[in-house]
């Protein structure tokens, strides 16, 4: 039996996150490194077409009792998403070293 495949959709704000991440790395490191990170994050996102339930609950949201959001990583980058079968919505892509409590609250609860 083949597993259910999910359609993965990237929200406008998450697409903007990717663009900003790419631009930041290009400016502060190198265009080649930026392309490598973008490819790796894209691969992590594409893997969500199968078994998106494998993702962990973001600790910042779990502490609030919220289990409707999940996350996956390409360290230090975190991809926050929500599963609404048969789709996975990518909501946020951020550097895990940032203050994600504030960022998640602003982005997910506005």
Backbone bond lengths (Angstrom), bond angles and torsions (degrees), N, CA, C in turn:
res aa  C-N    CA-C-N  psi(-1)  N-CA   C-N-CA  omega(-1)  CA-C   N-CA-C  phi
1 X - - - 1.454 - - 1.532 109.06 -
2 X 1.309 115.85 127.26 1.459 119.65 -179.44 1.528 110.04 -84.12
3 X 1.331 116.65 142.50 1.465 119.50 -179.26 1.531 110.81 -69.52
4 X 1.315 115.01 154.64 1.465 120.72 176.44 1.521 108.64 -64.32
5 X 1.307 116.51 138.76 1.460 120.84 176.13 1.521 108.53 -102.16
6 X 1.300 114.96 134.54 1.450 121.60 -179.93 1.524 109.30 -99.57
7 X 1.303 115.81 146.62 1.456 121.32 171.82 1.529 106.27 -86.17
8 X 1.308 117.08 129.35 1.468 121.12 -179.63 1.523 108.47 -104.42
9 X 1.308 114.93 123.52 1.460 121.66 -179.71 1.524 109.20 -118.62
10 X 1.313 115.96 135.29 1.461 121.07 179.84 1.524 108.22 -103.38
11 X 1.319 116.71 122.53 1.462 120.64 178.93 1.529 109.87 -66.88
12 X 1.316 116.37 162.06 1.465 120.63 178.85 1.522 111.28 -58.94
13 X 1.320 116.41 -40.11 1.467 119.13 -178.20 1.529 110.86 -68.41
14 X 1.323 118.20 -36.75 1.468 120.64 177.56 1.528 110.73 -70.19
15 X 1.328 117.62 -36.91 1.467 120.56 176.14 1.528 109.57 -63.00
16 X 1.330 116.02 -39.24 1.469 120.34 176.91 1.531 110.05 -64.99
17 X 1.349 116.71 -37.91 1.472 120.48 175.97 1.523 110.52 -56.93
18 X 1.333 116.13 -45.31 1.477 120.50 -179.96 1.523 111.31 -62.90
19 X 1.324 116.20 -43.67 1.469 120.16 179.30 1.530 110.86 -62.00
20 X 1.330 116.27 -43.75 1.465 120.54 -179.76 1.525 111.36 -67.05
21 X 1.328 116.80 -38.24 1.463 121.20 177.53 1.528 110.11 -62.45
22 X 1.315 116.07 -46.48 1.470 121.20 179.27 1.528 110.60 -60.51
23 X 1.325 116.32 -46.32 1.472 120.48 -179.47 1.528 111.22 -63.61
24 X 1.330 117.25 -41.40 1.463 121.29 -179.86 1.535 111.07 -62.10
25 X 1.323 116.57 -47.81 1.467 119.82 -178.99 1.522 110.82 -66.61
26 X 1.328 117.24 -38.01 1.466 120.90 177.64 1.526 110.50 -60.33
27 X 1.333 116.24 -44.62 1.471 121.45 -179.10 1.520 112.53 -68.88
28 X 1.334 116.63 -40.40 1.462 120.85 -170.37 1.515 115.32 -101.72
29 X 1.322 117.16 -7.27 1.465 120.09 179.42 1.523 108.22 -135.47
30 X 1.324 116.69 -91.77 1.461 119.97 -179.35 1.523 109.32 -161.58
31 X 1.342 116.34 148.53 1.465 119.58 178.33 1.540 112.60 -57.53
32 X 1.320 117.03 -36.76 1.472 119.82 -179.83 1.533 110.17 -64.74
33 X 1.321 117.01 -42.53 1.470 121.41 178.50 1.530 110.10 -64.12
34 X 1.329 116.61 -40.68 1.465 120.84 178.67 1.526 110.35 -61.13
35 X 1.311 117.42 -42.30 1.468 121.22 178.94 1.523 110.89 -65.18
36 X 1.336 116.97 -39.34 1.471 120.52 179.06 1.534 111.04 -64.24
37 X 1.311 117.15 -43.48 1.469 121.14 179.38 1.526 109.57 -64.96
38 X 1.320 116.69 -44.56 1.464 120.59 179.25 1.532 110.89 -60.06
39 X 1.333 116.99 -43.42 1.470 121.03 177.30 1.526 111.18 -61.57
40 X 1.321 117.26 -42.95 1.470 121.23 -178.35 1.527 111.18 -66.69
41 X 1.328 117.55 -42.41 1.466 120.79 178.97 1.528 109.54 -66.28
42 X 1.316 117.31 -40.04 1.466 121.40 177.60 1.524 110.55 -61.75
43 X 1.317 117.10 -40.37 1.465 121.16 178.05 1.540 111.04 -63.74
44 X 1.319 116.84 -42.11 1.465 121.22 177.38 1.536 109.64 -59.99
45 X 1.315 116.39 -42.45 1.463 121.10 179.87 1.522 110.54 -65.88
46 X 1.311 117.11 -43.11 1.465 120.84 -179.22 1.523 112.02 -63.39
47 X 1.317 117.67 -30.75 1.465 120.82 178.26 1.529 112.70 -66.47
48 X 1.320 116.49 -15.96 1.457 119.81 179.46 1.527 112.63 -73.10
49 X 1.323 118.04 -7.61 1.463 119.70 176.82 1.523 110.90 -65.42
50 X 1.316 116.20 -23.79 1.466 121.68 176.19 1.526 108.03 -123.61
51 X 1.284 117.12 132.47 1.468 124.10 175.18 1.523 115.33 57.18
52 X 1.330 119.07 50.16 1.470 118.72 178.15 1.531 112.37 -66.00
53 X 1.332 116.72 -16.58 1.466 120.22 178.88 1.523 112.49 -66.55
54 X 1.325 116.65 -15.25 1.472 120.54 178.95 1.520 112.66 -64.04
55 X 1.308 116.89 -23.65 1.460 120.38 -177.70 1.511 112.15 -63.42
56 X 1.308 115.46 149.23 1.469 121.55 179.21 1.526 109.94 -81.76
57 X 1.320 114.96 161.66 1.462 120.18 172.11 1.523 107.37 -80.61
58 X 1.337 118.09 131.58 1.466 119.24 177.25 1.528 109.95 -59.99
59 X 1.318 117.16 128.25 1.470 121.16 -174.53 1.522 112.16 -60.18
60 X 1.338 116.73 -32.76 1.462 119.99 179.98 1.533 111.04 -64.97
61 X 1.328 117.03 -32.93 1.463 121.06 -179.90 1.520 111.18 -88.45
62 X 1.317 116.04 -33.57 1.465 120.41 178.25 1.530 110.03 -61.87
63 X 1.338 116.06 -36.37 1.467 119.67 179.05 1.533 111.34 -64.82
64 X 1.340 116.64 -18.74 1.467 121.76 176.40 1.529 111.17 -95.51
65 X 1.336 116.04 2.54 1.458 120.93 -179.77 1.515 114.03 82.46
66 X 1.335 117.54 14.46 1.467 121.55 -177.87 1.525 111.11 -95.09
67 X 1.337 115.54 124.82 1.458 120.84 179.03 1.529 111.90 -123.84
68 X 1.318 116.74 23.55 1.458 118.54 179.72 1.532 112.24 -94.17
69 X 1.314 116.62 -7.38 1.455 121.47 -179.86 1.531 109.06 -116.17
70 X 1.326 115.32 150.24 1.460 121.12 177.85 1.524 108.68 -133.96
71 X 1.329 114.43 170.86 1.455 118.29 178.89 1.514 110.52 -144.33
72 X 1.315 113.67 155.23 1.450 122.35 171.94 1.520 105.95 -136.75
73 X 1.324 116.76 165.85 1.461 120.30 -170.19 1.522 113.25 -129.51
74 X 1.308 114.81 150.40 1.453 125.42 153.08 1.510 101.34 -132.49
75 X 1.339 115.48 92.05 1.460 121.26 -167.63 1.515 111.96 -55.20
76 X 1.321 115.34 135.48 1.455 128.72 6.70 1.531 113.63 -91.04
77 X 1.320 118.02 12.16 1.455 120.84 -174.39 1.530 111.45 -86.27
78 X 1.316 114.99 138.45 1.458 121.86 -178.43 1.527 109.03 -115.62
79 X 1.315 115.44 135.91 1.457 122.37 177.27 1.531 106.21 -112.20
80 X 1.321 116.01 113.97 1.469 122.00 -179.14 1.526 107.48 -99.86
81 X 1.327 115.68 132.14 1.464 119.43 -176.59 1.517 111.04 -144.84
82 X 1.324 113.84 169.11 1.461 121.65 178.29 1.519 107.93 -132.13
83 X 1.313 116.41 136.42 1.454 122.02 178.94 1.523 108.55 -98.35
84 X 1.312 115.69 122.61 1.460 122.84 172.10 1.528 104.36 -132.24
85 X 1.336 114.55 89.26 1.471 120.05 -171.42 1.517 111.42 -47.81
86 X 1.299 116.79 134.62 1.461 130.32 8.43 1.527 112.94 -98.06
87 X 1.323 116.88 29.54 1.470 120.60 -176.73 1.524 111.98 -120.94
88 X 1.325 113.42 155.93 1.458 122.50 171.65 1.525 105.57 -121.48
89 X 1.321 116.02 124.31 1.457 121.11 179.78 1.521 109.22 -104.25
90 X 1.331 116.17 118.54 1.461 121.44 175.85 1.524 106.64 -81.46
91 X 1.331 116.12 120.23 1.462 121.14 -173.55 1.526 114.15 -105.75
92 X 1.329 116.17 -28.59 1.460 119.53 -173.32 1.523 109.42 -156.56
93 X 1.310 115.97 137.50 1.460 122.08 173.08 1.522 105.40 -130.20
94 X 1.334 115.72 116.80 1.467 118.42 -173.09 1.519 111.64 -145.97
95 X 1.302 114.26 156.71 1.457 121.68 173.62 1.530 106.94 -70.15
96 X 1.312 116.84 123.67 1.453 121.91 -177.47 1.513 114.26 -65.43
97 X 1.317 118.32 -9.71 1.460 121.43 179.19 1.529 111.37 -85.11
98 X 1.330 116.99 -5.79 1.466 121.07 178.66 1.520 110.60 -81.12
99 X 1.316 116.06 169.50 1.470 121.59 174.39 1.520 107.44 -76.66
100 X 1.313 115.15 89.76 1.456 119.44 -175.08 1.518 113.02 -77.25
101 X 1.306 118.44 -22.20 1.471 120.02 177.62 1.524 109.69 -57.67
102 X 1.314 116.69 -50.11 1.461 121.60 -179.82 1.526 110.90 -67.83
103 X 1.317 116.73 -45.11 1.456 121.30 -179.25 1.530 111.64 -61.28
104 X 1.328 117.05 -45.43 1.461 120.64 179.48 1.525 111.19 -64.82
105 X 1.314 116.49 -42.58 1.459 119.91 179.65 1.523 110.45 -61.02
106 X 1.321 116.49 -45.40 1.467 120.69 180.00 1.524 111.21 -64.45
107 X 1.323 116.38 -46.42 1.472 120.52 -172.62 1.521 112.37 -75.49
108 X 1.313 118.13 -42.40 1.464 120.65 -171.14 1.520 114.12 -90.38
109 X 1.323 116.93 -18.71 1.468 118.69 -174.22 1.512 113.71 -120.06
110 X 1.294 117.58 20.38 1.470 118.34 178.70 1.489 111.64 -81.98
